[in-house]
Amino acid sequence: MKNGFSLIELMIVTTLIAILATLSYPSYVSFIRKADRTAAMTTLLDWANRQQIWRADHPAYSTGINPDNTELYSYSMTTTATSFTLTATALNEQAYDKEDGVSCGTLTLDQSGQKGPSGHVECWGK
């Protein structure tokens, strides 16, 4: 009576694990990028709310309210006394983020709540 596994059986199991890992890795990376994009969208929405609160008590939007840049996103703002556009630009591997074939490397939000860039509804969700 033999105990244990043969080398062929171990090789078959190892091959199956490798195939499953190869098939699941792209989905995992996509999921992580989408989660990081959601964090950037949350930052933009919070930033816009802070601008609106500031503007309620002041004659212009603030240039001093800015989120910290991260290793995944760089944040910038263009502003006038009556308008602003907030931008999150993806960095490093996050720059390859796509949703339904559309690049989500740059996300914008303005004072009226308009999300962009124009035509990128896929990135913000439907």
N, C-alpha and C positions, 0 to 999 in steps of 0.2 A: 504494500500500500504506500503510495506516494503522498507526501504532504507538501503544500506550497504551490507556487505558480510557476509555470514555465516561462522562459524568456519571450516566447511568441505572445503569450497572453499579456505580459507586461507591456510589450511593444504595442499591442493593439489598444490597450487602455490608454497608454501615453499618447498615441496618435489621435484617439478620440478626444481626449482632453485638449490637445493642441488645436484640433479643428474647431471645437466649441469656443475656445478662447479667441481664435482668429475671427470667428463670426460675430462674437459679442463685443469685441473691443471698439469697433466704430460706433456702435450704439451707445456705449459707455461714454466715449469722448463727446458725442453729440449731446448727451444728457448733461454732462458737466458744463459744456459751453453754454447751453440754454440756461442752466442755473446761474452761471456767472452773468449772463446777459440780463436775467431777471433782477439780479442784485444791482446792476448798473441802471436799469429802468427805475428801480425803487429809489436809488440815489438821485436821479433826475427829478422824480416826482417830489421827493422831500425838499430838494433844492428849490424847485418852483414854488412850493408852499411857503418856504422861508422868505422868498422874494416877495410874494404877495402880502405876507404879514408885514414885512418891512415897508412896502409901498403904501400900506394903509395909513401909516403914520409919518411918511416922508414924501417929498415931492418927486422923487426919482427912485428907480430900483438901485439896489446896493451892488457895488463892485467888490465889497469886502466879504460877502458871504460866498464862500467857495468850498466845495468838498475836497478832500485830499485825493490826489492821484494814487492809483494802486498799480501793481505790476500788470494788471489786466486791462485797465481803462485809464485814459487821460481825460480830464474834464476841463471844459473851457466855456466861456460865456461872451456873447456880444450883447451890448445893452445900449439903450438910449433912455431918456427920461420916461418914456411911455411904453417901451417894449424891451423884451429880452429874448434871446435864443440860447438855450443851454445845449451843450454837445458833449456826448461821451464817445470817445474814439477808442476802439479796441486796439490793444497792443499785443505783441508776442503771438502766441498760439491762438489767442482769442480773436485775432484779426481774421482767422479762417472760419469764423462762425457764420453759418448759413441756415436759413429756414425756407423750405420749399424751393431751393435753388437760388434764393435771393440773398445777397451778402448783407449781413447785419453788423458790419464793422463800424458803422457810425450811426448813433442814435441821437435825435434832437427832440427838443420840447420847447415850445414858446409860451409867452404869457397868456395866450388864449387857450392853452391846452392842446394845441395842434401838435401831433406827434409826427416825426419824420425820420429820415428824409422822405419826401413825397414819393408815394408808391410803395413804401415799405411796410404795409400793413401786416405782412407776415411776421416781421420782427417783433412788433408790439403785441401780437395776438389779434385774433379776429373778434 
